[in-house]
């Protein structure tokens, strides 16, 4: 289950990708071992983001 900080970061990232950069989001998943969120986006699926439990985006 994602943390509140992760969900806030995911919302901000999703907004920036879809409404500002006009990039599609293909996949959002949770790694249950590390509790990180992963986002795969972009027309060529070349944008990758990792959101750690404290909400930082890499």
Order of alpha helices (4+ residues) and beta strands (2+ residues): alpha-beta-beta-beta
